[in-house]
Amino acid sequence: MKKILCLLLTLSLCLTASLLPAKAENEVQTYDGWLYTVENEEVTIRGYVDKSAEELNIPEMIQGMPVTVIGERAFADGVNFQEGPPSGFSNYKFTKMTFPSTLKRIEDYAFCGTYLKSIILNEGLEYIGTSAFQNCRSYRIVFPNTLKYIGDDACRGMTGLLSMNWDADLDEDDPLSYNLLVIPESVEYLGAGAFENCKFMWYAVVLCPAASYHLFWGCNNLLAVFFSDLCGKLSPYMFGSYSYDICIPSQIIGYDGTYAEQFAQDMGVEFISVGRRPGDVDLDNKLTVSDVVTLRNLIAADNANDEQQKVGDLDKDGELTVADVVAMRQRIIRIG
């Protein structure tokens, strides 16, 4: 009799569970205070229940599924999107956030108008959407080497960006990290106005080949910019629109024979050379197929001089090998 009752109870529970509505994909759910949706067994963060929390640590997993996306306007509650560009500040009060290693995308306006002081993004992140950090009060942002896309106006108006005047816990062992912006070589799209009106920025390093209009417009305290040899033709419109609002830095830093040197000459700005461009083994201040042929010959004959050894060792392993030839081809493609 007991076995029959247990069986009936089990069947009843199974039937009840089957009749309960399943959570649809993209339906907002709550877990440990996090608002989230699920799509293809991956989690998108949509916000947090407690808007007064001062520190948030986004988990890597929710209900056994990886957190891969921070959704559009996830923490922009309170920001005005009705008229013109976004204005005002978020109702969220957090100043610190830890990003999970599983994160791949930060969607449009995700942190617009928030009070984050320092933004250190995880390796593995590939995408930052339009105005994702616009008007954020951060004094520092660190991009990962996996980043491919920085949207238009992504960090526009980050009024505290790289300012040492903000109330922040500065790392005394690495003071330059607070007034130096580095855009990694991995970036394939660099949006217009990405750092517009970041008024406290002092130094910038552009390693990627992309460039865009208004990139540093309104960055009135920008002292120097380093452009890598990958950077294409540079325009003063990167620093503004018209003659009265162009804010050119006092120094342009780059490799000999690159667009950076030409840009400095055109604008009458001091050019600081850091030597020959990587890969220029035929020593003609250009990077072409000729350098690939020269490098092959140097490897075969094992007779590179010190300067050729330095510029040809693209993988930085201390010797010239086929791996350097491959790296050189890829570099030529990116420049082209």
Buried (B, 14 or more C-beta within 10 A) or exposed (E): EEEEEEEEEEEEEEEEEEEEEEEEEEEEBEEEEBBBBBEEEBBBBBBBEEBEBEEBEBBBEBEEBBBBBBBBBBBBBBBEBEEEBBBEBBBBEBBBBEBBEBBBBBBBBBBBBBBBBBBEBBEBBBBBBBBBBBBBBBBBBBBBEBBBBBBBBBBBBBBBBBBBEBEBEBEEEEEEBBBBBBBBBBBBBBBBBBBBBBBBBBBBBBBBBBBBBBBBBBBEBBEBBBBBBBBBEBBBBBBBEEEEEBBBBEBBBBBBBBBBBBBBEEBEBEBBBBEBBBBBBBEEEBBBEEBBEBBBEBBEEEEBEEEBBEBBBBEEEEEBBEEBBEBBBEBBEBBE
